[in-house]
Amino acid sequence: MERGLYIAASGMVAEQVRQDQIANDLANASTPGYKADRSAQSSFGALLVSNQLTGQPVGGLDFGPQITDVRADLEQGPLKETDEPLDLAIEGQGFLSVQTPSGVRFTRNGQLSLDVQGRLVTQSGYAVLGTDGKAITVGRSDGLSIGADGTVAVGGKTAGRLAVVSLTGAVKIGDTLFGGTPGAMPAGTTVRQGYLETSAVNAARAMVDMITSLRAYEASQRVIHTIDDTLGRGISAGGPAAV
């Protein structure tokens, strides 16, 4: 069997994964607090090729590339002023703690609202947690203030303090949520009310990456067509049916 077909096919599969990742980033180019993904690529194991007549080693032959890891780039996105009392941005490396049906998760998306119980919740309805591990209830947005240290007050009365944490081993879960091991609020991290952290996706870079990935996919596709044509001509000329 022609090994080149498998090498080219593995390259196409790797670029399909990359295309899906880039497309997802572009779809979230306007999602507050969204973090772009980065794909890491490596080659499969190599086969040691030997001369069949002399037995002397010729060299290695790779089995093709593969995507080994997709990680979120946690670089902070630009902050945008909204003047909305329920909008907040975390300036620094911290994350907000929220309660989800799957347990406590973490997010950088500070576009908040109030539920029917007057609790601070995310756009997906997840309660924002305070340092006591409980949801923060403010009742109304009038007179709401959020200090740089995360202290939430309504009409001058403290309602709680946002659980802003550091995150070790951050893993993107979806819906701008992350999992990981929380720690103390990172030094130098502040909360800014009336601001939102915009998406960290650089649309121009993502488009360039997508075009580059598409060209690599097309190159592997052309290799498969070339090998297929060569095998076809060999068979038509009366050569061996398999290589």
Backbone bond lengths (Angstrom), bond angles and torsions (degrees), N, CA, C in turn:
res aa  C-N    CA-C-N  psi(-1)  N-CA   C-N-CA  omega(-1)  CA-C   N-CA-C  phi
1 M - - - 1.478 - - 1.530 109.36 -
2 E 1.314 117.25 140.15 1.456 122.70 -178.26 1.538 110.13 -72.45
3 R 1.343 115.12 110.47 1.461 119.89 -176.77 1.528 112.28 -66.43
4 G 1.335 116.64 -27.36 1.459 119.79 179.98 1.512 112.91 -59.15
5 L 1.334 117.18 -29.79 1.468 120.10 178.27 1.520 110.45 -63.00
6 Y 1.325 116.53 -41.49 1.463 120.31 -179.16 1.523 111.76 -70.41
7 I 1.334 116.55 -37.02 1.460 119.91 178.20 1.529 110.32 -63.07
8 A 1.329 116.42 -46.10 1.465 120.53 179.98 1.524 111.07 -66.55
9 A 1.342 116.22 -39.70 1.465 119.78 -179.67 1.525 111.47 -65.05
10 S 1.347 117.45 -39.00 1.465 120.09 178.74 1.530 110.33 -65.49
11 G 1.338 116.14 -34.49 1.463 119.57 175.65 1.519 112.04 -64.26
12 M 1.328 117.17 -39.13 1.462 120.91 177.91 1.528 111.40 -65.95
13 V 1.340 116.09 -41.11 1.467 120.01 178.96 1.527 110.67 -63.14
14 A 1.344 116.64 -42.46 1.464 120.80 179.04 1.523 111.05 -61.36
15 E 1.323 116.88 -41.82 1.470 119.75 -179.59 1.522 111.93 -72.22
16 Q 1.329 118.45 -28.11 1.460 120.43 174.30 1.526 110.69 -64.12
17 V 1.340 116.16 -41.51 1.466 120.23 176.91 1.521 110.23 -62.05
18 R 1.331 115.73 -43.95 1.468 119.87 179.76 1.526 111.19 -64.48
19 Q 1.325 117.30 -40.37 1.465 120.84 178.64 1.530 110.85 -61.33
20 D 1.333 117.39 -42.43 1.467 121.02 178.50 1.529 110.69 -62.69
21 Q 1.327 116.56 -41.36 1.465 120.71 -179.78 1.530 110.78 -64.58
22 I 1.330 117.38 -44.52 1.462 121.18 -179.08 1.530 110.43 -67.74
23 A 1.326 116.96 -39.63 1.465 120.20 179.16 1.523 110.65 -62.62
24 N 1.338 116.80 -38.75 1.465 120.35 178.22 1.528 110.52 -65.86
25 D 1.333 116.68 -38.88 1.463 119.83 177.16 1.527 110.86 -62.14
26 L 1.328 116.69 -45.94 1.469 120.04 -179.32 1.525 111.51 -63.60
27 A 1.338 116.52 -35.62 1.465 120.11 179.07 1.525 111.70 -66.10
28 N 1.347 116.46 -22.05 1.468 121.02 -179.30 1.526 112.52 -109.19
29 A 1.318 116.05 23.84 1.464 120.35 -178.09 1.527 112.44 -65.31
30 S 1.330 117.76 -17.49 1.469 120.66 179.06 1.525 111.90 -116.83
31 T 1.328 118.55 13.09 1.462 122.24 -179.96 1.525 109.70 -86.24
32 P 1.342 118.68 120.00 1.467 120.28 -179.12 1.530 111.41 -58.86
33 G 1.329 115.51 136.26 1.453 120.81 175.67 1.512 115.69 74.89
34 Y 1.338 118.05 4.43 1.468 119.91 -177.95 1.518 110.39 -73.75
35 K 1.347 115.41 142.60 1.459 121.70 178.86 1.523 109.64 -114.54
36 A 1.327 116.04 131.51 1.462 120.87 -179.21 1.521 110.57 -71.41
37 D 1.336 116.16 153.63 1.461 122.45 177.77 1.521 110.15 -96.86
38 R 1.311 115.73 154.37 1.456 122.50 174.75 1.525 107.84 -130.12
39 S 1.333 116.43 131.89 1.469 121.58 -178.10 1.524 110.26 -98.62
40 A 1.330 115.88 135.43 1.461 121.88 175.42 1.523 108.49 -106.12
41 Q 1.318 116.68 131.09 1.463 121.52 -175.68 1.529 110.21 -120.39
42 S 1.313 116.23 142.14 1.460 121.65 174.93 1.519 108.16 -144.34
43 S 1.326 117.14 175.58 1.459 120.67 -179.46 1.518 110.27 -98.88
44 F 1.326 115.18 152.48 1.453 120.10 171.24 1.531 108.37 -65.48
45 G 1.321 116.49 172.77 1.459 120.69 177.57 1.517 111.58 -59.60
46 A 1.337 116.45 154.66 1.457 121.69 -178.11 1.522 110.94 -101.77
47 L 1.304 115.67 149.57 1.457 123.21 177.34 1.526 108.65 -100.88
48 L 1.330 116.88 130.56 1.458 120.67 177.33 1.523 109.07 -79.16
49 V 1.330 115.69 118.12 1.461 121.65 -176.76 1.527 109.37 -95.56
50 S 1.328 116.31 132.28 1.460 121.59 179.78 1.515 110.47 -121.41
51 N 1.322 115.84 152.98 1.462 121.57 174.42 1.521 108.58 -70.32
52 Q 1.337 117.24 122.08 1.458 120.89 -175.24 1.528 112.22 -68.42
53 L 1.325 118.10 -19.61 1.468 120.45 -178.34 1.531 111.72 -88.74
54 T 1.347 115.64 -44.45 1.466 119.24 -175.93 1.521 113.01 -100.42
55 G 1.343 117.05 -18.61 1.456 120.21 -176.96 1.509 113.95 79.29
56 Q 1.332 117.94 1.73 1.456 122.08 -179.83 1.537 110.47 -77.10
57 P 1.339 116.91 140.22 1.472 119.50 178.97 1.525 111.73 -65.13
58 V 1.318 116.04 137.88 1.458 122.15 178.16 1.524 110.56 -98.88
59 G 1.326 116.51 -40.00 1.461 121.46 -178.55 1.510 110.16 154.62
60 G 1.322 115.91 -168.98 1.456 121.04 -178.69 1.505 112.24 -101.77
61 L 1.318 115.43 152.51 1.467 121.65 177.09 1.516 108.34 -129.64
62 D 1.321 115.79 115.78 1.460 120.17 -179.85 1.519 110.98 -71.12
63 F 1.348 114.36 156.18 1.450 120.38 177.41 1.530 111.66 -96.83
64 G 1.333 116.96 4.37 1.455 119.95 177.56 1.516 112.67 111.94
65 P 1.339 117.90 169.56 1.468 122.07 -177.69 1.517 112.19 -86.40
66 Q 1.335 114.84 163.44 1.454 121.12 174.08 1.528 108.73 -150.63
67 I 1.332 116.62 153.54 1.451 121.63 174.08 1.522 107.38 -84.24
68 T 1.316 116.78 116.42 1.460 120.56 -176.50 1.521 113.45 -94.24
69 D 1.331 117.51 -23.54 1.459 119.07 -176.40 1.523 110.18 -161.18
70 V 1.327 115.77 143.55 1.463 121.69 173.12 1.525 106.63 -126.03
71 R 1.315 116.61 116.09 1.460 121.15 -176.66 1.524 110.56 -123.45
72 A 1.340 114.03 150.50 1.457 119.65 177.96 1.521 110.34 -80.47
73 D 1.307 116.11 137.59 1.460 122.46 173.53 1.529 107.05 -85.84
74 L 1.331 117.16 111.10 1.464 121.47 -172.92 1.530 113.57 -86.81
75 E 1.310 116.89 13.97 1.471 119.72 177.65 1.528 110.15 -59.51
76 Q 1.314 116.46 136.74 1.460 120.74 -177.22 1.517 111.46 -67.64
77 G 1.342 115.52 137.83 1.446 120.94 176.17 1.522 111.25 -85.42
78 P 1.325 118.22 167.12 1.473 121.43 178.97 1.530 111.01 -63.25
79 L 1.329 115.92 147.34 1.466 121.24 176.82 1.530 109.82 -93.73
80 K 1.338 114.48 138.67 1.464 120.55 -179.65 1.522 108.95 -122.05
81 E 1.317 115.98 129.15 1.462 120.24 179.50 1.528 110.16 -77.94
82 T 1.331 116.43 130.03 1.467 121.56 179.70 1.524 112.91 -118.51
83 D 1.334 117.31 -21.33 1.469 123.40 -176.93 1.524 112.33 63.81
84 E 1.328 118.26 14.04 1.464 121.92 176.00 1.530 108.62 -88.05
85 P 1.338 118.47 128.10 1.478 119.91 -175.85 1.522 114.16 -64.26
86 L 1.337 117.24 -22.74 1.460 120.54 -178.79 1.526 113.08 -94.93
87 D 1.321 116.73 1.33 1.462 120.54 175.27 1.519 108.96 -93.56
88 L 1.320 116.03 138.13 1.459 119.61 175.20 1.521 110.03 -145.85
89 A 1.301 115.02 150.66 1.463 121.79 178.07 1.516 108.44 -126.08
90 I 1.324 115.69 143.64 1.453 120.93 176.32 1.524 107.62 -99.30
91 E 1.313 115.54 116.24 1.456 120.63 179.07 1.524 107.94 -95.83
92 G 1.313 115.70 107.08 1.460 120.67 -174.22 1.519 109.60 131.47
93 Q 1.335 116.54 -157.92 1.456 121.05 -172.64 1.525 114.57 -100.00
94 G 1.319 118.90 9.82 1.461 121.18 -175.81 1.516 114.54 -80.09
95 F 1.340 114.34 169.79 1.464 122.95 176.79 1.526 109.03 -134.35
96 L 1.328 116.05 146.86 1.463 121.08 171.22 1.523 109.26 -78.41
97 S 1.323 116.55 143.52 1.462 121.60 175.93 1.526 108.67 -97.21
98 V 1.336 116.48 130.59 1.462 121.00 179.65 1.524 109.76 -132.37
99 Q 1.330 115.04 152.35 1.457 121.14 179.44 1.524 109.77 -96.51
100 T 1.329 116.39 121.56 1.465 121.58 178.03 1.525 108.66 -118.98
101 P 1.328 118.12 166.95 1.465 120.00 176.62 1.527 113.04 -59.10
102 S 1.330 117.36 -21.36 1.468 121.31 -179.46 1.525 112.42 -95.62
103 G 1.325 116.95 5.02 1.457 121.15 -178.64 1.516 111.58 115.88
104 V 1.321 115.99 -171.78 1.463 120.70 -179.04 1.526 109.87 -74.40
105 R 1.320 114.85 129.54 1.460 121.42 177.09 1.523 108.24 -127.59
106 F 1.330 116.94 177.76 1.453 120.69 -171.22 1.530 109.59 -135.41
107 T 1.334 115.92 145.41 1.459 120.20 -175.86 1.518 111.19 -147.80
108 R 1.332 114.47 157.36 1.464 121.37 173.09 1.533 110.35 -106.42
109 N 1.312 116.74 -2.03 1.467 121.19 -179.02 1.523 109.42 -81.58
110 G 1.316 116.18 106.04 1.456 120.80 -177.13 1.519 114.48 -98.08
111 Q 1.330 117.31 21.65 1.471 120.54 177.27 1.528 107.82 -82.44
112 L 1.337 116.30 92.09 1.458 121.70 -171.57 1.531 111.46 -102.36
113 S 1.323 113.85 168.23 1.467 121.26 175.41 1.523 107.49 -150.25
114 L 1.323 116.95 -177.14 1.454 121.70 178.34 1.523 109.55 -113.29
115 D 1.345 116.68 138.83 1.461 119.02 174.87 1.523 109.50 -90.34
116 V 1.312 117.34 -175.49 1.470 120.97 -175.82 1.523 111.95 -65.40
117 Q 1.321 117.10 -18.94 1.459 121.05 178.76 1.525 112.51 -91.44
118 G 1.338 115.67 0.36 1.447 119.59 -179.98 1.515 113.60 79.83
119 R 1.330 117.16 18.81 1.462 121.15 179.24 1.528 110.85 -90.71
120 L 1.316 115.83 149.89 1.462 120.15 172.77 1.527 108.65 -72.60
121 V 1.327 116.29 125.99 1.465 120.63 -179.50 1.522 109.21 -136.29
122 T 1.324 115.39 159.40 1.460 121.28 175.48 1.521 109.01 -78.46
123 Q 1.333 116.98 175.66 1.460 121.16 178.80 1.525 111.33 -64.22
124 S 1.322 117.50 -20.67 1.467 120.89 177.70 1.525 111.93 -90.83
125 G 1.336 117.38 0.83 1.454 121.44 177.35 1.515 115.21 89.28
126 Y 1.340 117.72 11.61 1.466 120.87 179.87 1.526 109.63 -85.02
127 A 1.340 116.14 131.96 1.458 120.79 -177.92 1.524 111.14 -68.54
128 V 1.331 115.89 135.32 1.460 121.69 176.34 1.523 108.01 -83.44
129 L 1.327 116.51 130.11 1.458 121.30 -173.65 1.521 112.25 -94.67
130 G 1.324 114.07 150.60 1.449 121.01 174.46 1.517 110.35 -97.17
131 T 1.329 116.28 179.53 1.457 120.40 -178.98 1.525 111.81 -66.21
132 D 1.345 117.67 -16.26 1.469 120.73 177.01 1.524 112.17 -86.67
133 G 1.353 116.63 2.13 1.455 120.33 179.32 1.509 114.50 81.99
134 K 1.331 117.63 5.74 1.458 122.00 -179.03 1.533 110.51 -112.30
135 A 1.336 114.82 158.82 1.463 119.73 177.69 1.524 109.79 -64.65
136 I 1.319 116.02 146.16 1.462 121.18 -179.98 1.524 108.89 -93.34
137 T 1.321 116.21 119.96 1.464 122.14 179.91 1.525 109.33 -104.96
138 V 1.334 115.82 123.48 1.472 120.01 -179.10 1.525 111.90 -116.06
139 G 1.316 117.27 -19.00 1.461 121.48 176.76 1.513 114.21 82.50
140 R 1.326 116.65 -48.10 1.464 120.42 -178.29 1.520 109.25 -151.34
141 S 1.336 114.88 163.84 1.462 119.27 179.39 1.525 112.36 -92.72
142 D 1.350 117.66 -16.77 1.464 120.28 178.44 1.529 109.63 -65.63
143 G 1.299 115.88 128.46 1.461 119.79 178.91 1.517 113.87 75.84
144 L 1.338 116.76 12.60 1.465 120.80 -179.84 1.530 109.86 -79.74
145 S 1.320 115.41 132.24 1.459 119.93 175.84 1.523 108.97 -134.06
146 I 1.325 115.15 142.40 1.467 121.85 178.68 1.517 107.32 -126.02
147 G 1.322 115.99 117.25 1.452 121.23 -177.14 1.517 112.67 -77.09
148 A 1.328 115.49 169.05 1.460 120.92 -179.07 1.523 111.69 -62.88
149 D 1.348 117.24 -25.64 1.463 120.96 179.63 1.529 112.24 -90.78
150 G 1.361 116.57 4.19 1.460 120.71 178.38 1.518 114.61 92.84
151 T 1.319 117.81 3.99 1.461 120.44 179.24 1.528 110.22 -71.46
152 V 1.341 116.17 126.43 1.460 122.15 -178.20 1.530 108.89 -104.98
153 A 1.325 115.36 127.76 1.460 119.91 -179.49 1.519 109.88 -135.15
154 V 1.332 115.88 149.36 1.471 121.96 176.56 1.526 107.59 -128.17
155 G 1.320 115.30 119.84 1.459 119.34 -179.10 1.511 112.27 59.68
156 G 1.327 116.77 31.50 1.461 120.57 178.63 1.518 113.90 86.17
157 K 1.329 118.10 -4.78 1.460 121.37 -179.97 1.525 109.92 -102.61
158 T 1.316 117.11 125.91 1.461 121.91 -176.76 1.528 110.78 -68.37
159 A 1.351 115.27 129.29 1.464 121.10 179.01 1.526 112.00 -104.59
160 G 1.311 116.67 -12.49 1.459 120.54 -179.03 1.512 110.41 152.22
161 R 1.310 114.88 -178.96 1.460 120.53 177.90 1.520 109.08 -132.42
162 L 1.313 116.31 128.79 1.464 121.35 -177.83 1.528 111.22 -59.54
163 A 1.327 114.82 136.21 1.465 120.16 176.25 1.530 108.32 -83.64
164 V 1.322 115.44 85.77 1.461 121.28 176.87 1.529 106.88 -93.42
165 V 1.320 116.74 121.11 1.463 121.03 -171.79 1.528 111.30 -125.41
166 S 1.328 114.56 159.70 1.456 120.17 166.26 1.522 106.64 -83.00
167 L 1.320 117.37 163.85 1.464 119.74 -176.01 1.529 109.23 -139.62
168 T 1.333 114.83 118.90 1.457 121.21 177.11 1.522 109.48 -99.04
169 G 1.319 116.50 135.99 1.463 119.90 -179.19 1.513 112.29 66.18
170 A 1.338 116.55 41.29 1.468 120.61 -178.27 1.522 111.18 -60.42
171 V 1.328 115.65 128.73 1.463 122.42 179.60 1.522 108.43 -127.89
172 K 1.324 115.62 125.03 1.465 119.40 179.86 1.520 109.98 -69.36
173 I 1.338 116.10 130.49 1.459 121.76 -179.78 1.522 111.16 -105.41
174 G 1.311 116.81 -31.94 1.454 121.61 -177.01 1.504 110.70 128.32
175 D 1.341 116.90 160.91 1.465 122.02 179.25 1.534 110.03 58.50
176 T 1.337 117.44 37.33 1.467 126.60 -177.37 1.529 112.35 59.52
177 L 1.325 117.50 20.50 1.464 122.18 178.80 1.527 110.67 -99.68
178 F 1.334 114.84 149.44 1.459 122.03 177.62 1.518 109.89 -128.70
179 G 1.317 114.97 151.67 1.447 121.63 168.84 1.514 108.31 -109.97
180 G 1.318 117.17 167.50 1.449 120.87 -179.87 1.511 110.82 152.73
181 T 1.318 115.98 -174.27 1.461 121.50 -179.81 1.522 109.20 -100.69
182 P 1.358 117.48 114.33 1.465 120.28 -177.24 1.522 112.14 -77.01
183 G 1.320 114.37 153.18 1.458 121.21 176.03 1.510 109.85 -139.72
184 A 1.309 116.22 -167.75 1.463 121.08 -179.32 1.525 110.85 -64.59
185 M 1.323 115.28 157.58 1.459 121.07 177.08 1.521 109.11 -57.31
186 P 1.340 118.03 126.23 1.472 120.46 -176.92 1.527 111.89 -61.70
187 A 1.315 115.78 143.34 1.457 120.83 177.77 1.527 109.90 -61.61
188 G 1.307 115.87 138.29 1.458 120.75 178.63 1.515 114.38 83.99
189 T 1.336 118.04 -1.64 1.464 121.49 179.89 1.518 109.73 -85.42
190 T 1.332 116.88 133.03 1.458 121.73 178.86 1.524 110.27 -131.25
191 V 1.320 115.49 157.35 1.460 122.44 177.56 1.522 108.21 -105.68
192 R 1.325 116.37 132.00 1.464 120.48 -178.91 1.533 109.15 -119.41
193 Q 1.308 115.41 113.81 1.465 121.29 178.09 1.524 110.00 -76.88
194 G 1.349 115.62 143.98 1.460 120.01 179.51 1.509 113.42 81.64
195 Y 1.332 116.27 14.39 1.466 121.99 177.66 1.526 109.27 -130.40
196 L 1.320 115.92 158.32 1.454 122.57 171.82 1.523 109.02 -131.77
197 E 1.318 115.85 141.97 1.456 119.84 171.24 1.523 107.15 -82.68
198 T 1.302 117.45 119.12 1.458 120.66 -179.18 1.527 110.22 -76.68
199 S 1.308 115.62 169.97 1.460 120.78 179.76 1.523 110.42 -58.53
200 A 1.345 115.06 140.17 1.462 120.22 179.36 1.525 112.17 -85.37
201 V 1.324 117.45 7.10 1.464 121.17 179.94 1.522 109.66 -75.78
202 N 1.319 115.61 126.38 1.463 121.38 172.48 1.525 106.36 -92.35
203 A 1.329 115.95 102.78 1.467 120.38 -173.09 1.532 111.75 -59.54
204 A 1.330 117.48 -39.25 1.467 120.68 -179.55 1.525 110.37 -63.77
205 R 1.329 116.35 -45.64 1.467 119.90 179.23 1.522 110.39 -64.15
206 A 1.340 116.26 -41.38 1.465 119.58 -179.50 1.532 111.15 -62.00
207 M 1.332 117.65 -39.93 1.458 120.82 178.92 1.527 111.30 -65.46
208 V 1.346 116.32 -40.95 1.469 119.90 177.82 1.535 109.67 -63.61
209 D 1.354 116.65 -43.55 1.468 120.68 178.84 1.529 110.92 -62.04
210 M 1.328 116.61 -38.34 1.460 120.10 -179.64 1.529 111.01 -66.20
211 I 1.334 116.75 -42.77 1.469 120.53 179.00 1.532 110.10 -63.94
212 T 1.350 116.37 -43.27 1.467 120.54 178.63 1.525 110.93 -60.74
213 S 1.326 116.26 -43.94 1.466 120.94 178.94 1.523 110.96 -63.90
214 L 1.317 116.42 -40.25 1.462 120.10 179.46 1.526 110.89 -64.30
215 R 1.326 117.30 -39.88 1.471 120.38 178.40 1.528 110.47 -64.65
216 A 1.327 118.19 -38.81 1.467 121.47 177.88 1.529 110.04 -66.01
217 Y 1.331 116.82 -39.09 1.463 121.02 177.58 1.529 110.32 -62.72
218 E 1.323 116.09 -44.85 1.467 120.64 -179.46 1.525 111.26 -65.41
219 A 1.348 117.31 -35.32 1.466 120.43 178.55 1.526 110.52 -63.68
220 S 1.339 116.91 -43.67 1.468 120.58 177.78 1.525 110.10 -64.67
221 Q 1.322 115.83 -36.36 1.465 120.34 179.01 1.524 110.72 -63.90
222 R 1.342 116.08 -41.10 1.463 119.65 179.14 1.529 111.36 -66.95
223 V 1.341 116.78 -34.66 1.466 120.17 176.90 1.524 110.37 -61.31
224 I 1.326 116.83 -43.35 1.466 120.67 179.30 1.524 110.78 -62.68
225 H 1.336 117.11 -42.89 1.468 120.41 178.99 1.532 110.49 -63.50
226 T 1.345 116.16 -40.68 1.468 119.93 -179.61 1.522 110.80 -64.18
227 I 1.314 117.21 -46.53 1.470 120.71 179.51 1.522 110.51 -62.98
228 D 1.334 115.86 -41.31 1.462 120.04 179.93 1.525 111.07 -62.81
229 D 1.339 116.70 -42.96 1.467 120.54 178.39 1.531 110.89 -64.36
230 T 1.335 116.70 -41.16 1.464 120.53 -179.94 1.525 111.24 -63.63
231 L 1.321 116.64 -43.90 1.469 120.46 178.26 1.523 110.75 -64.33
232 G 1.332 115.83 -38.42 1.466 119.75 -179.90 1.526 111.22 -65.02
233 R 1.347 116.76 -42.16 1.465 118.97 179.44 1.524 111.22 -67.18
234 G 1.354 115.25 -35.55 1.460 118.67 178.24 1.506 112.47 -65.17
235 I 1.319 116.65 -41.03 1.459 121.22 178.44 1.540 110.36 -66.20
236 S 1.351 115.19 -42.62 1.489 119.65 -179.68 1.513 110.87 -63.90
237 A 1.343 117.67 -31.73 1.458 121.82 -179.09 1.525 112.24 -82.69
238 G 1.326 116.03 0.51 1.468 119.12 178.27 1.506 113.59 91.34
239 G 1.361 117.89 16.54 1.457 121.58 179.01 1.509 110.55 -78.54
240 P 1.342 116.95 -177.65 1.467 120.99 -179.32 1.511 110.57 -64.15
241 A 1.322 115.72 146.58 1.471 121.22 -177.83 1.513 112.52 -74.41
242 A 1.334 117.75 -20.29 1.447 121.23 -179.53 1.518 109.19 -134.61
243 V 1.327 115.54 147.76 1.460 121.07 -179.59 1.520 108.63 -110.65
